[in-house]
Amino acid sequence: MRVAGVLTVLRPGLLASVQDLGRYGHRQQGICPGGALDALGLTLANRLVGNCDGAAGLELTLGGCEIRFDAPTRIALAGDDFGARLDGAPLWPCWSVPVQAGQVLRLGPANEWSAKAGLRSWLAVAGGIDVPPVIGSRSTDLKAGFGGHLGRALKKGDRLSLGIPKLDAARLAQRAFGLRAPEWEQDADGAVALRVMRGPEFEQFTLAAREQLWGTAWRITPQSNRMGTRLDGPELKRKRHMDMLSSAVIPGTIQVPPSGQPIILMGDAQTTGGYPRIGVVIRADLWKLARAPLDGRLRLAEIDATAALQAWAAQRHYLAQVGQSLAAAGWPVPAHNPPEGERHHAD
Amino acid sequence: MTQAPRLHALGDAALLCELPAPATLAQQQQIWALASEALQWRGVHEVLPGMNNLSLLFDPEEVDAAELEMQVLSAWPQLAGMAIEGREIRIPVAYGGEDGPDLTEVAAHTGLAPAEVVRRHSEAEYVVYLLGFLPGFAFLGGLPPELATPRRAEPRVAVPARSVGIGGAQTGIYPLVSPGGWRLIGRTPLELFDPRAAEPTLLRPGDRVRFVVESAKL
């Protein structure tokens, strides 16, 4: 018999929240897409535990958390592992691991992180986190206070119900196996390279600013959050001040406020903005942005639309291959089956 | 007929269509018409009207950007003149006092008596140009120009939900507690955003809004 389980948050770490692939179709009402900032990571973790791609999981920030599973289940972690251990046994990213009732997952303390350690992790549990969908998604909208678990970040002692697993008892208990986690090539100085298309206001910036945009190893400031990654570097100047009318911003949009210090908007950003958009990070690189560590460096490289679509196709191809190898190994891969009214677009 | 929009990619899966300045209601009506038309097109899964502009979010695997640009430019001349007849929404406001702590500053800046600020603010008719920034936040056109007041130099960390404010030449209502730099002149008891309602936002683009004086502490 397949039964739904429960997990208990013993320690949430800096910020833990329930997220699925996001809330789409409501930006016209000012409702941001939210969702796991690394949609690729959550998708992989979900597939590793037999969930459909859009099942809700947990987004964890800077490790330092402890989660107890109160019934047998199966889990997978994507993103940075912060030395994750399940009752002492290492849990590597993109491994699918059986869990016994009462076992505790621990991610290392935040004070051990270094520039190499990263920023966020995504945890998938067989059956998904069973919170009620609100406006078509189970994601937590932290700013507006709805969705996810009671519309808020997770706290110590929270108990979350899990959905019915798509795996049978034998599959749930099957020995651990792993996938090769996606990785990116770091520049020689450790900077994360993101590919960027010119934004609608690119031409408003001085020649010097445009060169600085591509030529700088930008520092990611600790003020960054789910709304935006804030960068520190040379002041990007416009040729002259021009008032801008409110216009769409989407995750990946690089806007430049009057300080000249760019902000790369993320899933929880507002839907419209009034600052010039010098560039937009391509969809295929948003997962890297979601993981790039605070105080680490980012480098932005110009790319055109054709190359951006090739990069997206390559990511889709990788996911298709993952699906095929899981299926070939006899692992159930559920059909893409989002909740009613929900649409998934990894933008 | 107005000039065709300027088109620009917003990343690899969105297209920005931007009309020449200044923003007018006539142009915004064309934006709404294009928005509802474009939602019927193959590959377009979300539309996001801005002030004087529209962004189409599309799936490049279903429709390529060049094809979408052609569709916009060929649809545009036929759209001219289409309008949305919005609903009239009356929003009760308690002006001044604790509900509108900046009413006196707006009065001082505009050189009008507080009662006159309230009268002019509540006698105007406003149109919802778009929702954005926060869930249910409406960008309204129609603030009497003499009421325009610059934003605060230091934005508040937490503006109370349902506060009515003036920021530059705009007026609006904060649906949720949020940071904000607008001058707060009053507060409404109406919920602007309720995620559990079938229609989560009180206002829709095209709606005509009137502020009704519920009380005024001058």
Interface residues (C-beta under 8 A of the other chain):
Chain A: Y24 G25 H26 R27 Q28 Q29 G30 I31 C32 V134 I135 D141 K143 A144 G145 F146 G147 G151 M197 R198 G199 P200 L245 S246 S247 A248 I250 G252 T253 Q270 T271 T272 R277 V280 V281 I282 R283 A284 A305 A308 L309 W312 R343 H345 D347
Chain B: H8 A9 L10 G11 D12 A13 A14 L16 E18 A21 A23 A35 H45 E46 V47 L48 P49 G50 M51 N52 N53 S55 L57 D59 P60 A65 L130 L131 G132 F133 L134 P135 G136 F137 F139 P175 L176 S178 F193 P195 R196 P200 T201 P205
